[in-house]
Amino acid sequence: MAGTDATKPSLAGGPAIVLVEPQLGENIGTAARAMLNCGLTDLRIVRPREPFPNRYAVAAASGADRILETARVYDGTVEAVADVQRLFATTARPRDMVKPVVTPREAARLLREAEARGERCGILFGRERTGLTNEDTVRAHSIITVPLNPAYSSLNLAQAVLLVGYEWFMAADATPPTELPLGGTRLATVGEMEGFFGQLEVELDRAGFFPTEAMKPAMWRNLRNVFLRAQLTEQEVRTLRGMVSRLAGTRHRGRGDV
Amino acid sequence: MAGTDATKPSLAGGPAIVLVEPQLGENIGTAARAMLNCGLTDLRIVRPREPFPNRYAVAAASGADRILETARVYDGTVEAVADVQRLFATTARPRDMVKPVVTPREAARLLREAEARGERCGILFGRERTGLTNEDTVRAHSIITVPLNPAYSSLNLAQAVLLVGYEWFMAADATPPTELPLGGTRLATVGEMEGFFGQLEVELDRAGFFPTEAMKPAMWRNLRNVFLRAQLTEQEVRTLRGMVSRLAGTRHRGRGDV
């Protein structure tokens, strides 16, 4: 059963992120940061050029140290993913390999589906500049290719991890696309809006804002729409009522003073 | 009309990316790279700490130099976005500001809609670590907040630009979620698959692969499913037919040699 084998990491940390032959410790550190940004915690490193852990990795990982602390180092790609049941390889679209190529978004969907079935997943990332070898790419079930600007698509290691991790995170994220944070207040009711409009209309009439009675209906409709479009809160309606009272009072006082 | 005013950049380069008070030239360079990755070209910089352009920015932009070459520097945020009609601010969820908060994905949808109407858009990115001031955030129509791991959500400048730009790029990208690149070949037809299965069944029968006639139907069904699940190409079917012929031939020869 998934997650009950103590020798294996739990699925909660998401797919294993497997860095194959990373050249610079700094890139391992920034990749670890990108992982933690996305809630990924299972880092595996195959034949790093510099001994790992090293101080460059730790310095670059600032705040994501625990990803490095639990990272495991392997002598070969096969050893690193021996327990993985769904293996993805991130690479440019291969020329002569008949293997499914998916977008990061589709990969995220497949990863979440697989995880829901208790399957262990992993994603291979190749070394800086040269990427994955054909030998490692062939081992994967599917290829992930990020469809960015074809004229300039080079991503560094941490950015590639970030985009794939971001999609994985988003695939289970419940944040509503749009939200209006209301703090301690709430949206105004139609009744409150009508109360404000009643006050405003009286004051505008008194102030002679509407040039003619014939022009008033359209002008008044447009003005109301400005405030309705703003989706006011109850607090803002009170503020506006105060503003109108004060402006009108100033005008009255102003006249009286003359 | 959109795009006909020569004093304004065309909409083709996407929303203006406005870096407010960036502290390090290097971060301007990496942000420029992230922009070009996503097909964004309109870079605007407000009060950079170091004189711009500078060699750190150029070095970090490797390959994205033309973004820096056309970048414009401003003394204030208002000047930088004076022509913008839809302004977004990237920042953490504001505490006491009633302003729509959108995900990068929703922002991308809104940006593409606005661009289709010919509206000029811009996105403010604050300085490293401290982010945007309230004063600048207030100017925006909406807030973009990236919903990442709440326990560790700090992104550097280039990563924030990359995620927002990636969503903008993806919102108009037509890459199919999954693709099976076929090179010069094509998927096998049912007729070709049946031809292969016919050959394989004959050879397996000859070789005594099926222990009993009673067990054969289920075994044979399962074996066929392996090959059907793989969605073979016409070329692969021919390769498999050759493989079966050769294996069978070897076995026959092997017997003859005894």
HADDOCK unambig.tbl for C-alpha pairs under 7 A between the chains (distance, minus, plus):
assign (segid A and resid 36 and name CA) (segid B and resid 152 and name CA) 6.45 0.50 0.50
assign (segid A and resid 37 and name CA) (segid B and resid 148 and name CA) 5.89 0.50 0.50
assign (segid A and resid 37 and name CA) (segid B and resid 149 and name CA) 5.25 0.50 0.50
assign (segid A and resid 37 and name CA) (segid B and resid 152 and name CA) 5.43 0.50 0.50
assign (segid A and resid 37 and name CA) (segid B and resid 153 and name CA) 5.17 0.50 0.50
assign (segid A and resid 38 and name CA) (segid B and resid 148 and name CA) 5.69 0.50 0.50
assign (segid A and resid 38 and name CA) (segid B and resid 149 and name CA) 5.44 0.50 0.50
assign (segid A and resid 39 and name CA) (segid B and resid 149 and name CA) 5.51 0.50 0.50
assign (segid A and resid 95 and name CA) (segid B and resid 183 and name CA) 6.87 0.50 0.50
assign (segid A and resid 96 and name CA) (segid B and resid 183 and name CA) 5.93 0.50 0.50
assign (segid A and resid 98 and name CA) (segid B and resid 180 and name CA) 6.27 0.50 0.50
assign (segid A and resid 98 and name CA) (segid B and resid 181 and name CA) 5.70 0.50 0.50
assign (segid A and resid 98 and name CA) (segid B and resid 182 and name CA) 5.73 0.50 0.50
assign (segid A and resid 99 and name CA) (segid B and resid 180 and name CA) 5.83 0.50 0.50
assign (segid A and resid 99 and name CA) (segid B and resid 181 and name CA) 6.86 0.50 0.50
assign (segid A and resid 100 and name CA) (segid B and resid 178 and name CA) 6.49 0.50 0.50
assign (segid A and resid 100 and name CA) (segid B and resid 179 and name CA) 5.56 0.50 0.50
assign (segid A and resid 100 and name CA) (segid B and resid 180 and name CA) 4.54 0.50 0.50
assign (segid A and resid 101 and name CA) (segid B and resid 178 and name CA) 5.61 0.50 0.50
assign (segid A and resid 101 and name CA) (segid B and resid 179 and name CA) 5.10 0.50 0.50
assign (segid A and resid 101 and name CA) (segid B and resid 180 and name CA) 6.04 0.50 0.50
assign (segid A and resid 102 and name CA) (segid B and resid 177 and name CA) 5.40 0.50 0.50
assign (segid A and resid 102 and name CA) (segid B and resid 178 and name CA) 4.42 0.50 0.50
assign (segid A and resid 102 and name CA) (segid B and resid 179 and name CA) 6.38 0.50 0.50
assign (segid A and resid 103 and name CA) (segid B and resid 177 and name CA) 5.29 0.50 0.50
assign (segid A and resid 103 and name CA) (segid B and resid 178 and name CA) 6.77 0.50 0.50
assign (segid A and resid 106 and name CA) (segid B and resid 177 and name CA) 5.39 0.50 0.50
assign (segid A and resid 147 and name CA) (segid B and resid 175 and name CA) 6.99 0.50 0.50
assign (segid A and resid 148 and name CA) (segid B and resid 37 and name CA) 5.92 0.50 0.50
assign (segid A and resid 148 and name CA) (segid B and resid 38 and name CA) 5.71 0.50 0.50
assign (segid A and resid 149 and name CA) (segid B and resid 37 and name CA) 5.27 0.50 0.50
assign (segid A and resid 149 and name CA) (segid B and resid 38 and name CA) 5.44 0.50 0.50
assign (segid A and resid 149 and name CA) (segid B and resid 39 and name CA) 5.52 0.50 0.50
assign (segid A and resid 152 and name CA) (segid B and resid 36 and name CA) 6.44 0.50 0.50
assign (segid A and resid 152 and name CA) (segid B and resid 37 and name CA) 5.42 0.50 0.50
assign (segid A and resid 153 and name CA) (segid B and resid 37 and name CA) 5.18 0.50 0.50
assign (segid A and resid 159 and name CA) (segid B and resid 159 and name CA) 6.96 0.50 0.50
assign (segid A and resid 175 and name CA) (segid B and resid 147 and name CA) 6.99 0.50 0.50
assign (segid A and resid 177 and name CA) (segid B and resid 102 and name CA) 5.38 0.50 0.50
assign (segid A and resid 177 and name CA) (segid B and resid 103 and name CA) 5.27 0.50 0.50
assign (segid A and resid 177 and name CA) (segid B and resid 106 and name CA) 5.39 0.50 0.50
assign (segid A and resid 178 and name CA) (segid B and resid 100 and name CA) 6.49 0.50 0.50
assign (segid A and resid 178 and name CA) (segid B and resid 101 and name CA) 5.59 0.50 0.50
assign (segid A and resid 178 and name CA) (segid B and resid 102 and name CA) 4.40 0.50 0.50
assign (segid A and resid 178 and name CA) (segid B and resid 103 and name CA) 6.76 0.50 0.50
assign (segid A and resid 179 and name CA) (segid B and resid 100 and name CA) 5.55 0.50 0.50
assign (segid A and resid 179 and name CA) (segid B and resid 101 and name CA) 5.07 0.50 0.50
assign (segid A and resid 179 and name CA) (segid B and resid 102 and name CA) 6.37 0.50 0.50
assign (segid A and resid 180 and name CA) (segid B and resid 98 and name CA) 6.24 0.50 0.50
assign (segid A and resid 180 and name CA) (segid B and resid 99 and name CA) 5.80 0.50 0.50
assign (segid A and resid 180 and name CA) (segid B and resid 100 and name CA) 4.53 0.50 0.50
assign (segid A and resid 180 and name CA) (segid B and resid 101 and name CA) 6.01 0.50 0.50
assign (segid A and resid 181 and name CA) (segid B and resid 98 and name CA) 5.69 0.50 0.50
assign (segid A and resid 181 and name CA) (segid B and resid 99 and name CA) 6.85 0.50 0.50
assign (segid A and resid 182 and name CA) (segid B and resid 98 and name CA) 5.72 0.50 0.50
assign (segid A and resid 183 and name CA) (segid B and resid 95 and name CA) 6.79 0.50 0.50
assign (segid A and resid 183 and name CA) (segid B and resid 96 and name CA) 5.87 0.50 0.50
